[in-house]
């Protein structure tokens, strides 16, 4: 369902939810300054979004967990019989960022009695090098064009694109 807006004369016109979604996305680094978040490529589409979030080194992911490796590069496999996850919501990770982002948009919808719901999960992918990052950026950049091709619209010009940068920190 196109909650985030519609295509009119080849342009993405965001709905109220679409505008709030875009704004909440861009607030993410300011809301969570302790996580050292940088936003990269982002696109708002009628029924979905794409975005790259870079979580830099911070006090939550810079914990030594093995010889020469930080928590950002390795998950522990031997917990010595101690439960690592009690299946409760975790904090200070990608899932908590997305949960907070989705919650803010949902709260706006509820306050304003706007019909809205998210898909239950999100797709995530760890970008491991510059080449892969450039491929993902290109996928995000091309998404409006692919949408137009799928919907029979002439071109992807005029779609809303935000924050596409030439360089990324890896």
C-alpha positions, 0 to 999 in steps of 0.5 A: 500500500502506498502509505508514503506518497504517490507518483504525480506527473513523474514526481514523488509527492510524499503524504503526511506519513511520507514526510514524517518518515523522511524527517524521522530518518534524517533525525536518527543521528541527532537522536542517537549521538552516542552511537556515532551514526552517519546516514548515506544514500536514502530514497523515499518511494510510495510503498517503501524506503531504502537507506544506508546507515553507518554505525561508527565506532562507539562505546557500545561496539568497541568492546574487545571480544577476541584476539585482535577483534572488536565486537563490530567484527565478531559475535561470541560463540562460547558463552560459558553457559551464560545466556547472551540474549533473553529474547527481549528487545536489545539496545544500541544496535541496528535493530534498536535504531530501526525500531525507534524510527518505525515507532516515531512514524507509527506514533505520528500516524496514531496521533493523527488517526492515519491508517498506517502499518509497517511490514513486520521486519526490515531487510539488513545487509552488512556492506563490507567494502567500497565496491559493495557500498557503491553497488548498494548506493546504485541500487538505491539510486536506481530504485525510482527508475525501476519503479517507473519501469514497473509502473509504466511511468516514463522516467525516474526524474523528480523522485525524492532522493536524500543524502547520496554522498560521494564517499563513505566511511568504512 
